[in-house]
Amino acid sequence: MFGERRRFLRFDVPLRVEVKKSEEVFIVGQTRNFSRDGFSLVVDEPDFMPQNFLEARMELPPQRGFIDVYGEIIWKRQKDNKWEIGVKIKEIDKASKSEILDYAYDKWKNRMREELVNI
């Protein structure tokens, strides 16, 4: 708890993300978690480097189309045969971000209720 650097609570929520690699090529990944100011993304390719920017489109839950997301890669680490990258959001539609956070919060709240019932 004392070593925590995050300003906002992160919610575990798997969302499909397509990161633009070139004009016609997208790398498909999935969020591991999402917060007000960032998300972590799991991808197969190691090409992402901290301090680089990424342009992506993220699928709104549950599969209601895509929104554009622009962010800065803050960190990167290998996990098994995949790469996880931390992204600080620089630009995203506010209403869509709220929709993702509401969806993630509802999933978290339901999971907490289930855990309390099973105690």
Helices and strands as residue ranges (DSSP letters): E 11-12, E 16-20, E 26-34, E 38-43, E 53-59, E 66-79, E 82-92, H 94-117
